[in-house]
Amino acid sequence: MISPEIIKIALDTSNYGIKENSHFTATAKNKMCGDTITVAIEITNNKIERMSYDTESCIFCQASASLLSKIVTRSNIVNLQADLNYINTSHKNKKIILKKKYKPFRKLFQKKYKERLNCILLPFNALIKVVNSAI
């Protein structure tokens, strides 16, 4: 069963919808379930001013995208690239260690949702693509 807290996070669509003036965009697809997400960022002085997203996905991917879009605002693009790569590769070691600003993801990175990890990481993968194209 999906917790009401995750549903509430997913329902926060304040950054949903790609803006026309976005500087960089990238799309990622989950080959296992078909979830798709497009992420767009606007950058000023090497900092992300805004991340927006458009997705056709499950509630776990939607919640992850919603959280991520809030957390990365005002992030330095180079530091963000390192953070995203670390989170994306650390899950392969069966334990994701999160920096303080990523702590809201604890609600998603739980054992009971381990089968949905690819869905949760999909926004990270799309953001890694878009950040790499921006650097």
N, C-alpha and C positions, 0 to 999 in steps of 0.2 A: 504494500500500500504506500502511496506517495503521501508524504506529510503535508499538512495544510501550509506549513511554512514555505516549502518549496513551491507550492502552487502560488502562494502570495508573491514570492520573488519573481516567478515567471510572468505573472500578471502585470508587473511593473514594466510597461512598454515605453517609458519616457525617452529612450534612445532608439526605439524601433523605427525603421524607415531610413533608407539611404538618402542623404541630402545631395542636391545637385552640385553644390560647391565643394564636395569632398575631394581632397587632394589625391588620395590613393585608395584603391579597393582591391579585394581579393576574395575568392570563393573557395570553400572547402566542402567536400562531400564525404559522408561516412559510408564507406563501401559495404558495411555490414547491414545497415538498416535503411539507407537511402536519405537520411537527414542531409539537408543542404543549408549552408549559411554563407552570406556575403557580408563582409565587414568593410567599413569605410572609416578612414581617419582624416582629420584635418590637423595639420601641423603648423605651428608658429614657433620660431626660435628653438627648433629641435625638441619641442614639447608637444604632446598631443593635446589639442584644444578640445577635441570631441571625437568619440567613437560612436558610430551608429551601425546598425545591422539590420538585415532582412533575412528571414529564415523560414524554411518549411521543415519543421522538425518537431521532435517530442518535447515534452515539458522540461526534461533535464537539460537539453541543449538551450532551450529558451531561458531557463533560469540562469544557466551559466553565462550566456551572452548578456543578460541584463546586469548581473553582478560585475562582469568584466568591463562592460561599457562605463560603469560608474568608477571603478577602481583605477582604470588607466588614465583617466582625465588628469591633465597636468603632469603626466609622467614624462621624464626625459626619454627620448626614443632609444638611445643606446642602452641605458639601464633597463628599460622595458624589454628590449630584445634579450638581454641576459636572463632576466627573470622568467620570461616565457619559455626560453629554451631549457632552463633549469627545471621548471615545473613539468614541462612536456617529457623530459627524459627521466626525471626522478620516479615517475610512476612505474617505469620498467623495473625498478628495484623494489617494487611492491610497497613502497612507502613514500608518500608525498609529504615533504616538509615545506611548509608555507611560511614566507616572510609575513611580518605583521600586517601589512596592508592587504594581503590575500586571505586573511583569517575568515572572512565571511564564506569562503568556499568550503570550510569545514562541514557546513550543512549538506553539501553535495558529495564531498569526498568521504563517504561513510561506507563501512563494509557492506551494509545492506543494499547499497546501490552499486556495488562493484561491477555488476553486469552492464551497467550503463556508463561506465567510465569513458568509452569512446564518444558517447553522446556529450558528456560533460566537457571533454577536452576538445571537441570540434571547434568551438569559438576560439580557443587558444591557438589551434592549428591555423585557422584563417587569419588571426591577428599576427601570428609569426610570419605568414606569407606577406601580408601587407606591410609590416614593419621592415622586413628584408627588402622589399621593393622601394621603400622610402629612404633607406640608408645608402 
